[in-house]
Amino acid sequence: MTTVPTETRSLVLVNRPREGLFSKEHFEVQTRPLPQLSDGEVLVQVTVASLDPTHRIWATDAPQYMEPVNLNEPMRCIIAGVVVASNNPDIPVGTHGTGVASLSEFVVIPMGHFMPFLVRPKDNEEVARNLAIFSVVIGLTAWASVVEVLQLRNPEPDQVLVVSGAAGAVGSLVGQFAKLMGVKTVIGIAGSDAKVKSLTDVFGFDAGINYKTEDITTRLKELAPNGVNAYHDNVGGTVSAAVLPCMALNGRVSICGLIEGYSTAAPAVYSNFQFILHRRLTVKGFICMDFMDKMGDFMEWIVPHVKSGKIAHKIDLQAGGLEGYVDAVNRLFTSQNTGKLCLTISNPF
Protein backbone atom coordinates (compact mmCIF):
# COMPACT_ATOMS: atom_id res chain seq x y z
CA MET A 1 0.00 0.00 0.00
CA THR A 2 1.39 3.40 -1.02
CA THR A 3 1.98 5.85 1.83
CA VAL A 4 0.22 9.16 1.27
CA PRO A 5 2.62 12.07 1.90
CA THR A 6 1.87 14.62 4.60
CA GLU A 7 4.35 17.24 3.38
CA THR A 8 5.80 18.46 0.11
CA ARG A 9 8.73 20.37 -1.26
CA SER A 10 7.72 23.60 -3.00
CA LEU A 11 9.48 26.33 -4.98
CA VAL A 12 8.78 29.47 -2.95
CA LEU A 13 9.04 33.05 -4.26
CA VAL A 14 11.21 34.94 -1.74
CA ASN A 15 12.28 37.99 -3.80
CA ARG A 16 10.54 39.71 -6.69
CA PRO A 17 12.41 40.15 -9.98
CA ARG A 18 12.57 43.80 -11.02
CA GLU A 19 14.49 43.63 -14.29
CA GLY A 20 16.25 40.93 -16.24
CA LEU A 21 15.93 37.19 -16.01
CA PHE A 22 14.91 35.08 -13.05
CA SER A 23 17.82 34.20 -10.76
CA LYS A 24 18.39 31.72 -7.95
CA GLU A 25 17.98 34.50 -5.37
CA HIS A 26 14.30 34.86 -6.27
CA PHE A 27 13.36 31.38 -5.03
CA GLU A 28 13.89 28.84 -2.27
CA VAL A 29 12.94 25.18 -2.16
CA GLN A 30 11.08 24.68 1.11
CA THR A 31 9.31 21.75 2.74
CA ARG A 32 5.73 22.52 3.77
CA PRO A 33 2.88 20.51 5.30
CA LEU A 34 0.07 19.27 3.08
CA PRO A 35 -3.52 19.95 4.21
CA GLN A 36 -6.03 17.18 4.78
CA LEU A 37 -8.27 16.57 1.77
CA SER A 38 -11.69 18.21 1.90
CA ASP A 39 -14.71 16.96 -0.01
CA GLY A 40 -14.05 16.88 -3.76
CA GLU A 41 -10.30 17.46 -3.47
CA VAL A 42 -7.49 15.30 -4.86
CA LEU A 43 -3.83 14.98 -3.92
CA VAL A 44 -1.65 14.99 -7.03
CA GLN A 45 1.95 13.92 -7.47
CA VAL A 46 3.32 16.45 -9.94
CA THR A 47 5.13 14.87 -12.86
CA VAL A 48 5.59 17.81 -15.26
CA ALA A 49 5.36 21.59 -14.83
CA SER A 50 4.35 23.82 -17.71
CA LEU A 51 6.77 26.74 -18.03
CA ASP A 52 5.08 29.76 -19.58
CA PRO A 53 6.01 33.43 -20.14
CA THR A 54 3.29 34.55 -17.73
CA HIS A 55 5.41 33.22 -14.84
CA ARG A 56 7.50 36.37 -15.18
CA ILE A 57 4.35 38.48 -14.78
CA TRP A 58 3.00 36.50 -11.82
CA ALA A 59 6.27 36.92 -9.92
CA THR A 60 6.05 40.73 -10.01
CA ASP A 61 3.74 43.00 -8.04
CA ALA A 62 2.85 45.06 -11.12
CA PRO A 63 -0.85 45.45 -11.98
CA GLN A 64 -1.87 42.38 -14.00
CA TYR A 65 -4.77 40.18 -15.06
CA MET A 66 -4.88 38.22 -11.78
CA GLU A 67 -3.39 38.46 -8.31
CA PRO A 68 0.40 38.14 -8.31
CA VAL A 69 2.10 35.34 -6.42
CA ASN A 70 2.62 36.49 -2.84
CA LEU A 71 6.10 36.62 -1.41
CA ASN A 72 6.97 33.57 0.69
CA GLU A 73 4.36 31.50 -1.13
CA PRO A 74 4.94 28.76 -3.71
CA MET A 75 5.18 29.82 -7.34
CA ARG A 76 1.95 29.39 -9.34
CA CYS A 77 2.10 26.96 -12.24
CA ILE A 78 0.07 24.77 -14.56
CA ILE A 79 1.02 21.26 -13.58
CA ALA A 80 0.37 17.74 -14.79
CA GLY A 81 0.41 14.77 -12.50
CA VAL A 82 -1.19 11.63 -11.15
CA VAL A 83 -3.74 11.40 -8.33
CA VAL A 84 -2.30 9.59 -5.29
CA ALA A 85 -5.22 10.25 -2.90
CA SER A 86 -8.78 11.28 -3.68
CA ASN A 87 -11.82 12.61 -1.90
CA ASN A 88 -13.62 12.88 -5.21
CA PRO A 89 -15.54 9.80 -6.47
CA ASP A 90 -15.26 11.03 -10.07
CA ILE A 91 -11.45 11.20 -9.99
CA PRO A 92 -9.98 7.97 -8.62
CA VAL A 93 -6.40 7.31 -7.55
CA GLY A 94 -4.23 6.74 -10.61
CA THR A 95 -5.95 9.39 -12.75
CA HIS A 96 -3.55 11.53 -14.81
CA GLY A 97 -4.49 15.12 -15.59
CA THR A 98 -3.67 18.79 -15.31
CA GLY A 99 -4.62 21.89 -13.33
CA VAL A 100 -3.42 25.22 -11.97
CA ALA A 101 -1.60 24.75 -8.67
CA SER A 102 1.64 25.57 -6.91
CA LEU A 103 5.05 24.52 -8.19
CA SER A 104 5.45 21.66 -5.75
CA GLU A 105 6.15 17.94 -5.76
CA PHE A 106 2.66 17.22 -4.37
CA VAL A 107 -0.38 19.53 -4.56
CA VAL A 108 -3.96 19.50 -3.31
CA ILE A 109 -6.38 20.53 -6.04
CA PRO A 110 -10.05 21.39 -5.34
CA MET A 111 -13.11 20.03 -7.14
CA GLY A 112 -13.48 21.37 -10.66
CA HIS A 113 -9.84 22.44 -10.99
CA PHE A 114 -8.26 19.14 -12.11
CA MET A 115 -8.89 18.09 -15.71
CA PRO A 116 -8.17 14.40 -16.43
CA PHE A 117 -6.34 13.59 -19.66
CA LEU A 118 -8.36 11.84 -22.37
CA VAL A 119 -5.76 9.06 -22.63
CA ARG A 120 -3.49 7.81 -19.87
CA PRO A 121 0.10 8.89 -20.74
CA LYS A 122 2.85 6.28 -20.82
CA ASP A 123 5.72 8.64 -19.87
CA ASN A 124 6.56 12.27 -19.14
CA GLU A 125 7.16 13.03 -22.81
CA GLU A 126 3.57 12.09 -23.50
CA VAL A 127 2.48 14.23 -20.54
CA ALA A 128 4.33 17.19 -22.05
CA ARG A 129 2.68 16.52 -25.40
CA ASN A 130 -0.73 16.68 -23.74
CA LEU A 131 0.21 20.06 -22.27
CA ALA A 132 1.50 21.22 -25.66
CA ILE A 133 -1.86 20.70 -27.36
CA PHE A 134 -4.77 20.36 -24.95
CA SER A 135 -3.95 22.69 -22.06
CA VAL A 136 -5.94 25.86 -21.44
CA VAL A 137 -2.91 28.16 -21.70
CA ILE A 138 -1.68 26.65 -24.98
CA GLY A 139 -4.32 24.90 -27.07
CA LEU A 140 -7.38 26.84 -25.95
CA THR A 141 -5.44 30.11 -26.16
CA ALA A 142 -4.40 29.46 -29.77
CA TRP A 143 -7.90 28.34 -30.77
CA ALA A 144 -9.59 31.30 -29.08
CA SER A 145 -7.29 33.74 -30.83
CA VAL A 146 -7.98 32.29 -34.28
CA VAL A 147 -11.72 31.66 -33.85
CA GLU A 148 -13.04 34.17 -31.33
CA VAL A 149 -10.70 37.16 -31.58
CA LEU A 150 -9.40 37.14 -35.17
CA GLN A 151 -12.62 35.57 -36.52
CA LEU A 152 -10.89 33.24 -38.96
CA ARG A 153 -12.98 30.09 -38.58
CA ASN A 154 -14.61 30.77 -41.96
CA PRO A 155 -12.12 33.17 -43.51
CA GLU A 156 -12.72 35.30 -46.56
CA PRO A 157 -10.58 34.45 -49.61
CA ASP A 158 -6.97 35.67 -49.71
CA GLN A 159 -6.72 36.38 -45.96
CA VAL A 160 -3.20 36.90 -44.59
CA LEU A 161 -2.33 36.11 -40.96
CA VAL A 162 0.94 37.06 -39.27
CA VAL A 163 2.05 35.40 -36.03
CA SER A 164 4.83 36.74 -33.79
CA GLY A 165 6.60 34.34 -31.47
CA ALA A 166 5.54 31.84 -34.11
CA ALA A 167 7.88 28.98 -33.16
CA GLY A 168 6.62 28.90 -29.58
CA ALA A 169 3.96 26.66 -28.13
CA VAL A 170 1.00 28.99 -28.78
CA GLY A 171 2.25 30.63 -31.97
CA SER A 172 2.97 27.35 -33.76
CA LEU A 173 -0.59 26.17 -33.04
CA VAL A 174 -2.14 29.49 -34.12
CA GLY A 175 -0.59 29.13 -37.56
CA GLN A 176 -1.63 25.49 -37.93
CA PHE A 177 -5.18 26.11 -36.73
CA ALA A 178 -5.55 28.99 -39.18
CA LYS A 179 -4.33 26.86 -42.10
CA LEU A 180 -6.76 24.07 -41.16
CA MET A 181 -9.57 26.62 -41.15
CA GLY A 182 -8.70 27.82 -44.64
CA VAL A 183 -6.54 30.93 -44.19
CA LYS A 184 -4.65 31.30 -47.46
CA THR A 185 -1.37 32.78 -46.21
CA VAL A 186 0.20 32.39 -42.76
CA ILE A 187 3.50 34.16 -42.06
CA GLY A 188 5.46 33.55 -38.87
CA ILE A 189 8.07 35.71 -37.15
CA ALA A 190 10.77 33.99 -35.09
CA GLY A 191 14.28 34.60 -33.75
CA SER A 192 16.59 32.22 -35.60
CA ASP A 193 17.04 30.63 -39.01
CA ALA A 194 16.38 27.20 -37.48
CA LYS A 195 13.09 28.38 -36.00
CA VAL A 196 12.05 30.02 -39.27
CA LYS A 197 12.82 26.77 -41.10
CA SER A 198 10.65 24.85 -38.62
CA LEU A 199 7.74 27.18 -39.32
CA THR A 200 7.51 26.08 -42.94
CA ASP A 201 8.96 22.56 -42.72
CA VAL A 202 7.27 21.36 -39.52
CA PHE A 203 4.30 23.60 -38.78
CA GLY A 204 3.06 24.28 -42.31
CA PHE A 205 3.38 28.08 -42.38
CA ASP A 206 3.67 29.63 -45.83
CA ALA A 207 6.66 31.83 -44.94
CA GLY A 208 8.82 32.91 -42.04
CA ILE A 209 10.80 35.99 -41.07
CA ASN A 210 13.88 36.08 -38.81
CA TYR A 211 13.39 39.31 -36.88
CA LYS A 212 17.06 39.34 -35.85
CA THR A 213 18.45 39.37 -39.39
CA GLU A 214 15.62 40.66 -41.59
CA ASP A 215 13.64 43.87 -41.73
CA ILE A 216 10.12 42.80 -40.77
CA THR A 217 8.28 45.66 -42.46
CA THR A 218 10.16 45.25 -45.74
CA ARG A 219 9.64 41.48 -45.81
CA LEU A 220 5.94 41.73 -44.97
CA LYS A 221 5.36 44.18 -47.78
CA GLU A 222 7.01 41.67 -50.12
CA LEU A 223 5.09 38.67 -48.79
CA ALA A 224 1.74 40.43 -48.32
CA PRO A 225 1.59 43.30 -50.83
CA ASN A 226 -2.14 43.79 -50.18
CA GLY A 227 -1.66 44.02 -46.45
CA VAL A 228 -2.03 41.81 -43.38
CA ASN A 229 -5.62 41.07 -42.41
CA ALA A 230 -4.98 39.46 -39.03
CA TYR A 231 -2.10 39.61 -36.55
CA HIS A 232 -1.64 37.31 -33.55
CA ASP A 233 0.82 39.02 -31.23
CA ASN A 234 2.84 37.16 -28.62
CA VAL A 235 5.68 39.67 -28.43
CA GLY A 236 4.72 43.36 -28.50
CA GLY A 237 7.49 45.98 -28.62
CA THR A 238 9.67 46.44 -31.68
CA VAL A 239 8.32 43.40 -33.54
CA SER A 240 4.73 44.61 -33.38
CA ALA A 241 5.78 48.14 -34.21
CA ALA A 242 7.16 46.74 -37.47
CA VAL A 243 3.99 44.77 -38.25
CA LEU A 244 1.40 47.52 -37.71
CA PRO A 245 2.39 49.61 -40.79
CA CYS A 246 1.71 46.50 -42.90
CA MET A 247 -1.84 45.93 -41.68
CA ALA A 248 -4.68 46.08 -44.19
CA LEU A 249 -7.71 48.31 -43.76
CA ASN A 250 -10.03 46.99 -41.03
CA GLY A 251 -7.50 44.41 -39.92
CA ARG A 252 -7.72 42.56 -36.59
CA VAL A 253 -5.03 42.30 -33.94
CA SER A 254 -5.10 39.71 -31.16
CA ILE A 255 -2.78 40.57 -28.26
CA CYS A 256 -1.96 37.33 -26.50
CA GLY A 257 1.42 38.20 -24.98
CA LEU A 258 4.03 40.94 -24.69
CA ILE A 259 7.10 38.85 -23.93
CA GLU A 260 9.54 41.48 -25.19
CA GLY A 261 8.81 43.52 -22.07
CA TYR A 262 8.40 40.81 -19.42
CA SER A 263 11.99 40.94 -18.16
CA THR A 264 12.62 44.66 -18.64
CA ALA A 265 11.86 47.65 -16.43
CA ALA A 266 9.85 49.31 -19.21
CA PRO A 267 6.78 47.54 -20.63
CA ALA A 268 6.56 46.48 -24.27
CA VAL A 269 4.70 49.25 -26.11
CA TYR A 270 3.13 49.77 -29.52
CA SER A 271 5.25 52.63 -30.83
CA ASN A 272 3.37 52.75 -34.15
CA PHE A 273 0.04 53.21 -32.43
CA GLN A 274 -1.10 55.67 -35.12
CA PHE A 275 -1.67 52.79 -37.56
CA ILE A 276 -4.49 51.54 -35.37
CA LEU A 277 -6.26 54.73 -36.41
CA HIS A 278 -5.00 54.93 -39.98
CA ARG A 279 -5.93 51.32 -40.81
CA ARG A 280 -9.08 51.33 -38.59
CA LEU A 281 -7.81 48.26 -36.79
CA THR A 282 -9.68 46.26 -34.18
CA VAL A 283 -7.24 45.44 -31.38
CA LYS A 284 -8.22 43.05 -28.59
CA GLY A 285 -6.21 41.73 -25.69
CA PHE A 286 -7.35 38.49 -24.12
CA ILE A 287 -6.46 35.85 -21.54
CA CYS A 288 -7.28 32.17 -21.89
CA MET A 289 -9.60 32.37 -18.88
CA ASP A 290 -11.89 34.63 -20.92
CA PHE A 291 -12.82 31.62 -23.03
CA MET A 292 -13.11 28.81 -20.51
CA ASP A 293 -16.74 28.35 -21.60
CA LYS A 294 -15.40 27.44 -25.06
CA MET A 295 -13.22 24.55 -23.83
CA GLY A 296 -15.77 21.99 -24.98
CA ASP A 297 -15.95 23.53 -28.46
CA PHE A 298 -12.16 23.57 -28.67
CA MET A 299 -11.84 19.92 -27.63
CA GLU A 300 -14.54 18.86 -30.10
CA TRP A 301 -12.59 20.59 -32.88
CA ILE A 302 -9.03 19.62 -31.94
CA VAL A 303 -9.36 15.93 -31.05
CA PRO A 304 -10.17 14.69 -34.58
CA HIS A 305 -7.28 16.75 -36.02
CA VAL A 306 -4.84 15.30 -33.47
CA LYS A 307 -6.04 11.75 -34.12
CA SER A 308 -5.60 12.23 -37.85
CA GLY A 309 -2.04 13.49 -37.38
CA LYS A 310 -2.73 16.99 -38.67
CA ILE A 311 -1.27 18.86 -35.68
CA ALA A 312 2.52 19.10 -35.39
CA HIS A 313 4.18 20.16 -32.16
CA LYS A 314 7.55 20.28 -30.48
CA ILE A 315 8.29 19.89 -26.80
CA ASP A 316 11.29 21.09 -24.83
CA LEU A 317 11.22 18.89 -21.70
CA GLN A 318 13.90 19.99 -19.26
CA ALA A 319 15.22 17.91 -16.36
CA GLY A 320 16.25 19.10 -12.92
CA GLY A 321 13.14 19.17 -10.74
CA LEU A 322 12.37 22.21 -8.61
CA GLU A 323 16.06 23.13 -8.42
CA GLY A 324 16.21 23.29 -12.21
CA TYR A 325 13.33 25.75 -12.55
CA VAL A 326 15.30 29.00 -12.97
CA ASP A 327 17.61 27.75 -15.71
CA ALA A 328 14.71 26.07 -17.49
CA VAL A 329 12.19 28.92 -17.43
CA ASN A 330 14.76 31.47 -18.56
CA ARG A 331 14.96 29.61 -21.88
CA LEU A 332 11.67 31.36 -22.72
CA PHE A 333 13.28 34.80 -22.52
CA THR A 334 16.54 34.01 -24.32
CA SER A 335 15.05 32.39 -27.45
CA GLN A 336 16.55 29.01 -26.54
CA ASN A 337 13.35 26.97 -26.60
CA THR A 338 11.30 25.77 -29.55
CA GLY A 339 7.80 24.53 -28.86
CA LYS A 340 6.28 23.81 -25.45
CA LEU A 341 8.72 24.27 -22.57
CA CYS A 342 8.17 21.92 -19.63
CA LEU A 343 10.09 20.80 -16.55
CA THR A 344 10.19 17.27 -15.16
CA ILE A 345 9.32 17.24 -11.44
CA SER A 346 9.00 13.48 -10.87
CA ASN A 347 8.77 10.29 -12.91
CA PRO A 348 6.35 7.71 -11.50
CA PHE A 349 6.05 5.77 -14.75
N, C-alpha and C positions, 0 to 999 in steps of 0.2 A: 504493500500500500504506500502510495506517494505521500510524503509529509508536506503539508501545506505551509508555506513560509509565513512567518509573522512579522518579518521586516524585509526591507528592500534597500538596495543601493540606488541612489538617485543623483543626477547631475544638477546641482543647485547653482542658480545665478547669484553671485556674491558681489559683483561689481558691474555697472552698466557700461557698455562700450559707447564712447562718444564720437570717435572718428577712426576710420581704418578697420582692419579685419578683427574678428574675434581673436582673443589670446587666452592663454591658460589662466591668467589672473582673473578672468571674468567668471570662472566656474570652480566649484569644488565637488568632488564625489563624496557624498555623505550617506551614512546608513540611517534609515528612518523606520519607525514602526508602521506596519500596515493596519488599517482599521478593520474591524469585523465587518463582514458582508451584511448589508441591509437587504430587504426584499427587492428582488429584481436585479441585484448587482452580480457581477462576475469578477473573479480574480484572474488576471491574464499574465502569463509569462511572456515578456516582450522578446520577440525574435529579431525584428527589423524595425529601425526607425527611419521615417521619411525625412530627408533633409531638404528644406525648402527655403527660398530667399526670404520669406516672411519671418523666419527666425530672427533675422537681424532687426526687423521692426519690433517684434514682440519683446526683445531684450532691452529696448530703449524706453524712456518714459515720455517720449514725444506723443502728441495727440495722434491717434490711429483708429482703425476700424473696430477694435475691441480692446478690452483692458490689457495693458502690458503685463508681462510676467513680473510679479513682485520680487523684490530683492529677498534673498534667503529662502526662496521657494524653488522647487524643481522647474527646469525649463519645460515649456509646453511643446508638444510634438504630436504629429500623427504617427501612430505606432501600428504595427501588426504583431499578432502573437497568438498564443494558444491558451484556451481557458483551462486553468488547473483547479479551480473551485468555483461552484456556481450556486447562486440563490435565485436562479431564473430557470424555470422549467423548460423554456423555449430555447435555451442555450446551454446544452450539456457540456460537461467536462470533455476536453478533446476537440472542441470546436475552434477552428482557425478563423480569424477575422481581423478587422481593423477599427480604429476609433481615435478620437482626440484624447490625449492623456498627458501625463508627465513623462519626461525622459528618464525612465527608471527601468530596473530589471524586472520588477513586478508592479502592476498597477491595478487598482480597483476601478471598474468602469460601471456607471449606473445604467439602469434600464433605458433602452432606446438610443444608447450612445455607442454600442458595439455592433458592427455590421459584419455578419459572417460572410466568408468567401463562398462563391458559388461552387467551387471545386476545392477539395482539400489539397493543399500544396504538398509536394514531395520533398522540397528543400527550400533554403532561404533564397536562392535565385528565383524560384517560382513565386515566393512571397513578394519579392521585389517587383517581379513582372506584374503581379496583381496590382500593386501600388502604382505602377507606371501607367496602367490603363484605366482601372476601375475606381480609383480613389476620388473622393470629392474634390481635393485640391488640384488634381491633375486632369483626369478624364472629364469629370463634370464641368470643370472650369473651361476646358477647351471647347467642349460641346456647347456650353452656354454662350460663349463668345461668338461662335460661328452662327448658331441658330437664333438665339434670343437677342443678342446685342447687334451683331452685324447683319442679321436677317438674310442669311445666305442659304437657307435650307432649300429654297426653290429659286436659284439665282437667275437674274436676267442674262441674256447672251452677252458674251465678251466681258464679263466681270473680271476685274483684277484685284487680287488680295495680296497685301504685303504683311509679312510677319517678322517682327524683331525678336531677338533671342530665339531664333527659329530652330536651332539644334538642341534646345533644352527640352525638358519633359513635356511642358504644356505646348510650346511653340511647334514642336514636331507633330503633335497630334492635331493642332489647329489646321496646319497645312493639309494633312491627310484627310481630315474630316471634310474640309472644304472641297477637295478634289472629288471625294466620294459623293458629295452633294451636287456636283456639276459645275463648280467654279472653273472657268476656262484657264486662267493663268494665276498661279500661286508663286510668289517670289519671297524667298527667305533671306534674312540678314543674320550673319553669324560672324564669329571673331577669329577664324582661322581657315586656311585653304582646305584642311581636312574636314572641318565641319561643313563648309560650303559644299564639298564633294558629297558628303553624306546626305545633304538635303535633296539632291537630285538622284543619287544612286540608291539610297536606302529608303528615304521617306517620300519620294515621288513628286517633289516640288518641280516646277518648270525651270526655275533659275535660282541662283544664289548670289549674294554679294558679300564680300569680305570687308567689313566696315573699317578694318585696320589698314588695308592696303588699297581700297578703292573709294572713289568719291560717290557716296550714296545717291545724291541728287542727280549727278550726271548719268549714272548707270540706270536709275529708275526712269529717267526720261528716254533712254535708249530702249529699255525693256517694255515700258508702258507709255508709248507716245501719246495716248489718249487720256492718260491720267490713271491714278489709283482709286478704285471705287471703295475699297475697304482696307482698313489698317488695324491689325491686332498688335498692340504695343505691350511688350514685356519690359521695356528698357527705359523709356523716357529720355531726357537729356539731349545730348548732341545727336544721337541716332534719330530720334523723333523729329528734332528740328530740321534734319535733312530730308525727312519723308514728307512733312507737311506741304512744302511748296509743290510737290508732285501729285497732290490729291486732286481728283476730279471734282467737278461741281456736284454738290449734294452728297459728297462722300461720307462714310461712317468710320468713326474711330472708336475702338474698344480698348480702354486702358485697363490692363490686367495687372501690370507691375511696373515699377520704376527702379529697377535694380541698379541703374547707374548711380543713383544717389543714396543707396542704402547704407554704404559704409563711408560716407563723406559727411562733413559738417553741414554743407549746403544741400538742400533737396534738389532732385532732378527736376528741371523746369522745361516748359515748352517755350523756347526763345523765339520761335516763329509763330507766335500766337495769332498774329494778324491774318494768317491763312485760314483760320477757323471762320473768320468773317468773310474773307474774300471768296472762299470756295463754298461758303454756307454749309459748313460741316456739322454733322451731329456727333458730338463727343460724349461718351458715357464711360464712367468708371464703374467697376463692379467687383464684388467679392463672391467667391463660390457659394457662401452661405445665402446669398440673395436668391439662389435658384435651387435650394434644397427640395422644394416641391416638384422639381423637374427630374429628380433622380430616377424615378421609375421610367420616364420617357427616355432618358439617356440610356439606361440599361437595356431597354427594349430595342433601341437602335443599335447600340454598340455590340451586344453579344453576338448576333449573327455575323457581323463583319469580322470579329475576332475569330470565331469558329471557322470562317471561310479563309482565314489567313490574309485578310486584306489590310490589317493594321500592323505596321512595323514599329518597333520600339527598341531602344537601347537602355540598358541599366548600367549604373556605375555603383557597384556594391562594395563599399569599403569595410575593412576589418578594423578591429581595435576596441570594440565595446565603448562604454561611456568615456573612458580615457582617450579614445581616438576621435571624439566628437569635434574638437576644435579644428584639427588638421583636415578632417573630412568635410565639414560644412564650409570651410573657407574655399574649397574648390569651386563653389558656386560663384564666388566673387573675383576669381582670378582666371576665369575661362578655362579651367582645367577639365571640367566634367562635360561629357556628352550624354544626353538622355537623363533618365531619372536617377538622382543621387540618393543612395540609401546607406545606412550604417548597420552592420550586424551587431546585435546586442547579445544574443545567445543562439545556440543551435541544438534544439531538442530532437532533431530528426534522426 
